[in-house]
Amino acid sequence: MADLVAAALQPEALITLLVLIGSVVLFVSGWLAPDLTGLLAAGLLVSFHVIEPREALEGFGSPALITLAGLFAISAGLFRSGGLDRLRALIGSDAIRSPKRMIALMVTVVGPVSAVVPNTPIVASLLPVVEGWCKRRRISPSKVLLPLSFATVLGGTITLLGSSVNLLASEVSSRLGYGSFGLFSFTPIGLGVWLLGGSLMVLLADRFLPDRGRDDDDLIADLSSSGYLTEVKIPLGSELIGQSLHATRLQRRFDLDVLELHRGTERFMPPLADRTLMLGDRLLLRCNRDDLLRLQQDHTVVLAPTPEQPVSLEQDNSQRMVEVLLPSGSTLAGDCLRDLRFRQRYNATVLALRRGNAVLRERLGRAQLREGDVLLLQGPKDAIRGLQANNDLVVLEQLEKDLPTVSRKCVALLIAALVLLLPSFEVIPLVASVLLGTVAMVVTGCLRAGELQRVVRLDVLVLLGSLASFSVALEKTGLASALAQALLLGLSSWPVYGAMVAVFLFTVALTEVMSNAATVAMLIPIAGQLAQGLGLPPMALIYIVLFGASQSFLSPVGYQTNLMVYGPGRYRFLDVSRYGFPLTIAMAIAVPWMVCRWFGL
């Protein structure tokens, strides 16, 4: 402990410790976007001369970052060309008749695909397919959507390409002198994780997954599970003027509920049946998607989702209505539609908003957007296509004719296979294989040249590139060694397996409250030093940190795909914890055991 205090009192080490603590606070609180937090930390470390500018920028030119950028393009080419259409057809098959069988199919099929394709586009592509299957089978989406996310998380630990965190860990390990990972370096452990986790997911499904479907005894759940929230305005000449809701045809003609009435600055809550309607009144409605379309043909009300300039909502062949999701890290979160000038920015009108089990108490134009919100948009086909390449929104439906050509499907699959096979047989390095695959996707028409820049997740690249400065600073100032020595005092008397379990659980806990990439960047330098103190191979504890940072099963904010299914599945926070807790405990027991066996400890 004295060594830790002495190291922390050094000026550079003290600055690094303060920057580290401040970054953790920002990651946990969400006051700044994760990529901005990473840039801020790197800038401060350089400004106070803790690290050199060259050291801070090394992460942005690393092979891992270039590989990840290429993977975004290759996965986009697979989806755009229809290379994974068979997967969508299989998941949506009517031959699957129960939630447990659907979960087993996800584990068997989606998991391995996630080993080589980033999990975020997989979940975005399969989410509407699974929701459609639930609707046809009259099954609550909450019984299957969380396993969809968990299956991709488990599959992402099978190969180096399964997750951006894997690539970052490989880069940090290499920079610290412990060596980089090969494409299949930890595949035996990853396969064990996938098989164990998948089996538990199926076994626990009936008892631990909630049914958040329609509940006629619960008004709020009934409203939120059966439709969207939208606003309509009573126009001049409407037959509703001067009548009460009870006397009008509105609720008899449409399957909807009037939740609120806004008149100027006044807001009226239920019961509203006997309240007389006036010109200009705004009604907050709950209705399903079909009735939203029908409302556009009814001239007794007009859709008024935002206080922006009215637009014609008559359907024509150029207009499309789609659902979009605000993913984790979206820069739109925290702002309202009016301040964003959403329609002018995206050339699309927000018709309605869905937020899990919540019923909004604000007008849509003033409602503050949150990560996980689902918006129903209407706009021209070209505008909707533009949204598909937007990192702040995830389009949950595929537009017809959006794919370059179905004939490119086999070409895209061949390119993806070669990207994997060439480095596997050590013909060319992985980064070269990915770069050549990216070019091949564009040249063969699987991916449009104009889409190449849009499909690369710049926010992810900035975050991973800036986080490399954490590892450099921790190692350079001696903090990593000092922290490792402090941990060593507590763990030196423990058996090797017990020490690994402790490190795994600490990593999991840190991952649940902040970015898993930041967890890897911070803990790998400490794990390497701790391993040397315990007389273990550094790579053994590095693997423990890697798998611990990848097992995010306890909260919806721990991993982006968890948040993506959180709203559509209408989950509550503890739903994720209840289903994920047994998985976490099983992994805390199994992963250290498998690492011990793999390294002969």
TIKOL-227755 format. One line per field, with one value per residue (C-alpha): chain; x, y, z; residue in one letter; residue number from 1. Coordinates in steps of 0.02 Angstrom, whole numbers. Each point is the difference from the previous one (the first is absolute). Layout:
N
chaine A;... .
xx X;... .
yy Y;... .
zz Z;... .
residu A;... .
num NUM;... .
***
This chain:
601
chaine A;A;A;A;A;A;A;A;A;A;A;A;A;A;A;A;A;A;A;A;A;A;A;A;A;A;A;A;A;A;A;A;A;A;A;A;A;A;A;A;A;A;A;A;A;A;A;A;A;A;A;A;A;A;A;A;A;A;A;A;A;A;A;A;A;A;A;A;A;A;A;A;A;A;A;A;A;A;A;A;A;A;A;A;A;A;A;A;A;A;A;A;A;A;A;A;A;A;A;A;A;A;A;A;A;A;A;A;A;A;A;A;A;A;A;A;A;A;A;A;A;A;A;A;A;A;A;A;A;A;A;A;A;A;A;A;A;A;A;A;A;A;A;A;A;A;A;A;A;A;A;A;A;A;A;A;A;A;A;A;A;A;A;A;A;A;A;A;A;A;A;A;A;A;A;A;A;A;A;A;A;A;A;A;A;A;A;A;A;A;A;A;A;A;A;A;A;A;A;A;A;A;A;A;A;A;A;A;A;A;A;A;A;A;A;A;A;A;A;A;A;A;A;A;A;A;A;A;A;A;A;A;A;A;A;A;A;A;A;A;A;A;A;A;A;A;A;A;A;A;A;A;A;A;A;A;A;A;A;A;A;A;A;A;A;A;A;A;A;A;A;A;A;A;A;A;A;A;A;A;A;A;A;A;A;A;A;A;A;A;A;A;A;A;A;A;A;A;A;A;A;A;A;A;A;A;A;A;A;A;A;A;A;A;A;A;A;A;A;A;A;A;A;A;A;A;A;A;A;A;A;A;A;A;A;A;A;A;A;A;A;A;A;A;A;A;A;A;A;A;A;A;A;A;A;A;A;A;A;A;A;A;A;A;A;A;A;A;A;A;A;A;A;A;A;A;A;A;A;A;A;A;A;A;A;A;A;A;A;A;A;A;A;A;A;A;A;A;A;A;A;A;A;A;A;A;A;A;A;A;A;A;A;A;A;A;A;A;A;A;A;A;A;A;A;A;A;A;A;A;A;A;A;A;A;A;A;A;A;A;A;A;A;A;A;A;A;A;A;A;A;A;A;A;A;A;A;A;A;A;A;A;A;A;A;A;A;A;A;A;A;A;A;A;A;A;A;A;A;A;A;A;A;A;A;A;A;A;A;A;A;A;A;A;A;A;A;A;A;A;A;A;A;A;A;A;A;A;A;A;A;A;A;A;A;A;A;A;A;A;A;A;A;A;A;A;A;A;A;A;A;A;A;A;A;A;A;A;A;A;A;A;A;A;A;A;A;A;A;A;A;A;A;A;A;A;A;A;A;A;A;A;A;A;A;A;A;A;A;A;A;A;A;A;A;A;A;A;A;A;A;A;A;A;A;A;A;A;A;A;A;A;A;A;A;A;A;A;A;A;A .
xx 0;145;60;-171;-4;179;-38;-162;92;110;-66;-26;-79;-114;-59;-30;-99;-108;-32;-42;-124;-78;-19;-86;-122;-38;-21;-119;-100;-12;28;112;-10;128;103;10;51;141;59;-8;107;129;8;25;137;94;-29;76;147;-44;16;69;-117;70;-47;-176;-29;74;-170;-78;123;0;-33;-145;-90;27;-61;-157;-37;13;-114;-137;9;5;-149;-96;39;-69;-163;-20;28;-119;140;-86;-179;-1;33;-148;-112;54;-32;-171;-53;-174;73;62;-151;58;113;116;28;28;132;84;4;75;137;38;-3;15;140;125;-43;41;173;47;-130;-22;-150;-84;-52;-52;-121;-62;-36;-83;-100;-148;5;-15;-136;-98;17;-64;-149;-49;20;-85;155;66;162;73;12;127;81;121;68;30;118;82;29;100;99;46;45;110;125;35;124;105;-122;-153;13;91;52;96;98;35;60;117;71;26;80;118;50;40;112;-110;-37;-153;-142;-18;-166;-41;113;-140;-125;5;-49;-126;-84;-17;-76;-121;-56;-21;-84;-114;-55;-41;-95;-116;-20;-36;-118;-167;33;110;-64;-152;-158;-27;-142;-177;-74;-181;6;139;-48;177;66;-153;31;187;-7;-133;62;88;-26;-39;-83;-144;-69;-180;-1;-121;-160;20;-160;79;-11;-131;-25;58;111;-143;-112;128;43;186;19;-137;75;180;80;77;-1;9;129;9;-75;106;-83;124;102;-130;11;-150;17;-128;-145;-28;-157;-116;121;-52;128;52;91;188;-8;140;-37;132;-54;48;-30;77;95;-144;-112;136;-12;-188;6;91;-154;-120;-26;-78;176;172;160;104;150;108;-31;94;-71;-145;35;-110;-18;-93;79;78;123;150;-44;46;-39;137;53;169;90;113;150;123;114;-122;35;-188;-30;-37;-74;-180;-68;-39;177;76;-107;-17;-104;115;154;-58;-142;-112;-148;-15;-175;15;118;10;98;-13;-138;1;-143;62;-71;68;-41;107;90;55;36;183;67;86;110;-112;-147;-88;-63;-126;54;-76;103;57;87;165;-6;-34;145;111;-51;61;178;-26;87;-124;-149;-23;-134;-92;-73;79;-67;-35;128;126;121;119;-50;-44;124;141;-50;120;139;-18;4;155;90;-42;60;166;23;-4;94;151;63;-49;124;125;-3;-15;-22;-176;2;52;-136;-133;59;-1;-171;-66;61;-72;-172;-4;76;-121;-151;-44;21;-24;153;-100;-52;176;31;-173;5;161;-44;109;-54;62;166;28;-38;116;139;-3;-10;174;67;-68;107;156;-20;-34;154;115;-37;16;-182;-37;141;-49;-184;52;108;-146;-111;139;-2;-179;10;172;-67;-143;5;26;-180;-70;107;-63;-181;29;77;-141;-137;86;11;-184;-51;101;-68;-180;21;112;65;69;135;54;1;118;116;11;14;115;157;-45;-43;168;96;-109;28;189;-16;-105;121;-128;15;-58;-111;-101;-63;-16;-121;-95;-19;-49;-138;-57;-21;-99;-125;-124;-160;-52;-66;-72;136;147;-1;-76;-100;-83;-62;-58;-122;-47;-132;-77;-6;-84;119;27;175;-6;-62;174;84;-113;34;183;50;6;99;124;26;22;130;91;20;32;112;140;-7;17;142;90;-18;55;160;32;-17 .
yy 0;116;-25;50;158;45;-28;101;148;19;149;-97;-146;116;85;-170;-59;157;-15;-183;35;143;-109;-136;129;62;-176;-47;162;21;188;-14;-125;-141;51;180;-63;-99;152;109;-123;-15;190;26;-132;83;177;-43;-90;-170;-76;65;48;-144;-122;70;-15;-173;-79;90;-81;-172;-156;-43;163;-16;-180;54;137;-130;-120;131;12;-190;-31;140;-81;-165;78;116;-141;-118;-115;-29;-10;-187;38;119;-129;-135;107;53;-176;-55;-173;70;-11;44;128;-135;-67;176;29;-165;53;169;-82;-126;116;182;-34;-70;138;128;-77;83;138;147;-33;171;-18;-180;53;148;-115;-140;107;32;-182;-64;127;-59;-180;47;89;-149;-120;117;-10;143;70;2;-190;0;170;1;-172;74;128;-126;-122;131;43;-184;-23;154;-89;-142;88;157;80;-27;164;166;-34;-154;103;136;-129;-75;171;48;-168;17;178;-55;-138;-148;-44;21;-123;-111;-19;-158;24;-14;-97;-159;104;100;-159;-59;167;-8;-179;26;169;-58;-153;104;127;-138;-82;164;73;-59;51;154;92;110;9;185;-29;68;6;54;35;127;156;65;-168;-18;167;-20;-179;32;150;165;171;138;171;59;176;49;105;128;-82;-157;-84;-21;187;32;-184;-107;-152;-110;68;-8;-144;10;-140;-106;12;-31;-116;139;84;186;22;189;159;156;170;141;-8;-107;-189;-109;-177;-143;-16;97;-80;145;143;106;9;164;59;-21;-125;-128;-178;-122;-169;-181;-94;-138;22;-46;130;130;-32;10;162;80;-29;70;188;22;7;31;-77;127;-91;155;186;18;65;-112;-121;-102;-175;-75;-166;-19;-118;105;4;-137;-28;-86;-30;65;-28;118;-111;17;148;92;187;31;-66;138;122;24;-9;185;54;-127;64;-183;17;129;-102;-170;45;-118;31;-82;-73;-87;-58;-161;-13;-171;2;188;115;174;151;129;50;-95;155;36;-179;-28;-145;-144;-143;-149;107;-63;134;-26;107;44;71;-22;-163;90;82;-168;-79;139;-42;-178;65;116;-48;97;-103;-184;-36;-156;-44;-37;99;-93;27;64;-140;28;-164;-173;-76;70;-110;-142;124;83;-168;-52;162;-20;-180;49;139;-134;-139;96;57;-168;-88;143;44;186;98;29;188;-24;-129;117;148;-103;-68;177;50;-159;36;169;-55;-147;108;-81;170;168;111;143;-109;-46;154;-5;-180;22;39;152;14;-177;32;163;-84;-147;108;121;-136;-61;151;-73;-155;98;120;-136;-96;150;81;-163;5;-168;-80;85;-48;-177;-6;60;-137;-125;33;-58;-143;-73;-126;-51;-151;42;-44;110;148;-20;-4;161;88;-62;63;169;18;-45;127;138;-45;17;182;65;-41;-177;71;119;-144;-99;148;35;-177;-90;95;-39;-182;-25;65;-99;-160;20;27;-158;-98;-23;25;180;-60;-106;151;102;-133;12;189;-22;-127;95;159;-96;-82;142;-83;103;166;73;133;-118;-45;88;-149;-17;178;-32;-136;85;116;-116;-139;117;-62;74;24;-149;-114;4;-29;-147;-92;49;-34;-191;20;115;-118;-148;97;56;-184;-72;128;-1;-190;-8;127;-104;-157;91;66;-157;88 .
zz 0;36;-179;-65;105;-50;-184;10;76;-153;-103;-162;93;99;-160;-81;151;-1;-187;23;141;-97;-154;101;69;-175;-68;140;3;-188;12;-153;-142;24;-152;63;171;-81;-98;156;99;-139;-18;186;13;-143;66;169;-83;71;-173;-163;-143;-101;139;13;-187;-24;30;-148;-121;78;-107;117;-38;-188;8;91;-127;-139;95;3;-188;-28;115;-87;-168;64;56;-151;-124;86;54;167;-65;34;183;6;-85;121;155;-65;-50;54;32;166;114;176;85;65;-176;-65;135;-43;-184;45;103;-137;-149;54;124;-128;-125;137;10;-164;-26;121;111;-14;-184;33;136;-103;-147;98;122;-118;-58;178;41;-153;56;174;-75;-107;145;126;110;104;-75;175;-6;-141;-31;148;-52;-174;77;117;-144;-95;157;25;-183;3;112;-123;-115;-4;-123;108;94;-7;180;-57;-124;128;127;-129;-41;183;40;-148;46;178;-62;42;-181;-111;-29;-152;-89;99;153;127;-106;109;152;-102;-61;180;49;-147;36;187;-16;-139;97;153;-105;-62;170;91;-130;71;179;-13;-155;36;-103;-34;-119;9;175;0;187;-18;-97;-26;-59;-112;-82;-24;-62;-130;-94;-22;74;-123;-6;-108;-20;-29;-161;-66;-61;104;55;173;39;133;41;143;-26;58;-137;-142;-115;40;128;-80;-173;51;126;102;170;36;139;13;-72;-26;-25;-12;159;90;17;43;64;-3;21;-162;-71;42;-38;-150;-140;-82;-156;20;142;0;54;59;-65;21;-161;-104;-162;-114;80;-22;-186;5;98;-146;-107;130;-14;171;74;-71;62;94;72;22;2;-163;-163;-55;-141;-112;72;-147;-46;-171;-79;51;187;123;183;102;179;59;164;98;37;143;-31;-114;1;-11;176;124;-127;-51;-177;-6;47;-119;-145;-40;-157;-80;46;-63;-120;98;115;171;11;167;137;100;163;81;131;21;-47;-45;89;-122;-176;-122;-58;178;56;40;-101;88;-54;-41;-63;-156;-120;-139;-147;-167;-142;-180;-42;-33;172;83;-95;63;179;-24;-3;150;162;108;-59;-41;-130;58;-169;-168;-147;-159;-139;127;-39;-147;-82;60;-123;109;147;-41;-40;170;90;-98;44;184;-2;-79;127;135;-89;-65;171;77;-113;24;-184;40;165;65;-27;-182;-26;70;-104;-160;45;22;-173;-74;75;-88;-165;-18;39;166;82;-84;-1;74;147;51;106;77;61;100;182;30;182;36;-88;94;167;-30;-71;146;134;-47;95;163;-15;-47;145;128;-53;-24;170;96;58;-81;97;162;-17;-41;156;106;-73;25;188;7;-125;32;125;-113;-113;-184;-44;139;-54;-179;59;98;-151;-112;117;22;-190;-21;132;-83;-172;59;50;-139;-174;-18;-113;138;123;-111;-28;187;68;-122;57;181;-40;-87;150;122;-98;14;188;17;-107;-140;-189;-32;-141;123;98;-160;-63;165;-25;-183;37;155;-101;-133;120;20;62;152;-67;-160;-7;15;-185;-149;-63;172;-18;-178;56;165;-72;-132;131;125;134;172;69;117;-139;-77;168;46;-163;-8;180;-14;-162;86;147;-119;-101;158;45;-174;-87;132;1;-190;1;133;-106;-158;80;102;168 .
residu M;A;D;L;V;A;A;A;L;Q;P;E;A;L;I;T;L;L;V;L;I;G;S;V;V;L;F;V;S;G;W;L;A;P;D;L;T;G;L;L;A;A;G;L;L;V;S;F;H;V;I;E;P;R;E;A;L;E;G;F;G;S;P;A;L;I;T;L;A;G;L;F;A;I;S;A;G;L;F;R;S;G;G;L;D;R;L;R;A;L;I;G;S;D;A;I;R;S;P;K;R;M;I;A;L;M;V;T;V;V;G;P;V;S;A;V;V;P;N;T;P;I;V;A;S;L;L;P;V;V;E;G;W;C;K;R;R;R;I;S;P;S;K;V;L;L;P;L;S;F;A;T;V;L;G;G;T;I;T;L;L;G;S;S;V;N;L;L;A;S;E;V;S;S;R;L;G;Y;G;S;F;G;L;F;S;F;T;P;I;G;L;G;V;W;L;L;G;G;S;L;M;V;L;L;A;D;R;F;L;P;D;R;G;R;D;D;D;D;L;I;A;D;L;S;S;S;G;Y;L;T;E;V;K;I;P;L;G;S;E;L;I;G;Q;S;L;H;A;T;R;L;Q;R;R;F;D;L;D;V;L;E;L;H;R;G;T;E;R;F;M;P;P;L;A;D;R;T;L;M;L;G;D;R;L;L;L;R;C;N;R;D;D;L;L;R;L;Q;Q;D;H;T;V;V;L;A;P;T;P;E;Q;P;V;S;L;E;Q;D;N;S;Q;R;M;V;E;V;L;L;P;S;G;S;T;L;A;G;D;C;L;R;D;L;R;F;R;Q;R;Y;N;A;T;V;L;A;L;R;R;G;N;A;V;L;R;E;R;L;G;R;A;Q;L;R;E;G;D;V;L;L;L;Q;G;P;K;D;A;I;R;G;L;Q;A;N;N;D;L;V;V;L;E;Q;L;E;K;D;L;P;T;V;S;R;K;C;V;A;L;L;I;A;A;L;V;L;L;L;P;S;F;E;V;I;P;L;V;A;S;V;L;L;G;T;V;A;M;V;V;T;G;C;L;R;A;G;E;L;Q;R;V;V;R;L;D;V;L;V;L;L;G;S;L;A;S;F;S;V;A;L;E;K;T;G;L;A;S;A;L;A;Q;A;L;L;L;G;L;S;S;W;P;V;Y;G;A;M;V;A;V;F;L;F;T;V;A;L;T;E;V;M;S;N;A;A;T;V;A;M;L;I;P;I;A;G;Q;L;A;Q;G;L;G;L;P;P;M;A;L;I;Y;I;V;L;F;G;A;S;Q;S;F;L;S;P;V;G;Y;Q;T;N;L;M;V;Y;G;P;G;R;Y;R;F;L;D;V;S;R;Y;G;F;P;L;T;I;A;M;A;I;A;V;P;W;M;V;C;R;W;F;G;L .
num 1;2;3;4;5;6;7;8;9;10;11;12;13;14;15;16;17;18;19;20;21;22;23;24;25;26;27;28;29;30;31;32;33;34;35;36;37;38;39;40;41;42;43;44;45;46;47;48;49;50;51;52;53;54;55;56;57;58;59;60;61;62;63;64;65;66;67;68;69;70;71;72;73;74;75;76;77;78;79;80;81;82;83;84;85;86;87;88;89;90;91;92;93;94;95;96;97;98;99;100;101;102;103;104;105;106;107;108;109;110;111;112;113;114;115;116;117;118;119;120;121;122;123;124;125;126;127;128;129;130;131;132;133;134;135;136;137;138;139;140;141;142;143;144;145;146;147;148;149;150;151;152;153;154;155;156;157;158;159;160;161;162;163;164;165;166;167;168;169;170;171;172;173;174;175;176;177;178;179;180;181;182;183;184;185;186;187;188;189;190;191;192;193;194;195;196;197;198;199;200;201;202;203;204;205;206;207;208;209;210;211;212;213;214;215;216;217;218;219;220;221;222;223;224;225;226;227;228;229;230;231;232;233;234;235;236;237;238;239;240;241;242;243;244;245;246;247;248;249;250;251;252;253;254;255;256;257;258;259;260;261;262;263;264;265;266;267;268;269;270;271;272;273;274;275;276;277;278;279;280;281;282;283;284;285;286;287;288;289;290;291;292;293;294;295;296;297;298;299;300;301;302;303;304;305;306;307;308;309;310;311;312;313;314;315;316;317;318;319;320;321;322;323;324;325;326;327;328;329;330;331;332;333;334;335;336;337;338;339;340;341;342;343;344;345;346;347;348;349;350;351;352;353;354;355;356;357;358;359;360;361;362;363;364;365;366;367;368;369;370;371;372;373;374;375;376;377;378;379;380;381;382;383;384;385;386;387;388;389;390;391;392;393;394;395;396;397;398;399;400;401;402;403;404;405;406;407;408;409;410;411;412;413;414;415;416;417;418;419;420;421;422;423;424;425;426;427;428;429;430;431;432;433;434;435;436;437;438;439;440;441;442;443;444;445;446;447;448;449;450;451;452;453;454;455;456;457;458;459;460;461;462;463;464;465;466;467;468;469;470;471;472;473;474;475;476;477;478;479;480;481;482;483;484;485;486;487;488;489;490;491;492;493;494;495;496;497;498;499;500;501;502;503;504;505;506;507;508;509;510;511;512;513;514;515;516;517;518;519;520;521;522;523;524;525;526;527;528;529;530;531;532;533;534;535;536;537;538;539;540;541;542;543;544;545;546;547;548;549;550;551;552;553;554;555;556;557;558;559;560;561;562;563;564;565;566;567;568;569;570;571;572;573;574;575;576;577;578;579;580;581;582;583;584;585;586;587;588;589;590;591;592;593;594;595;596;597;598;599;600;601 .
***
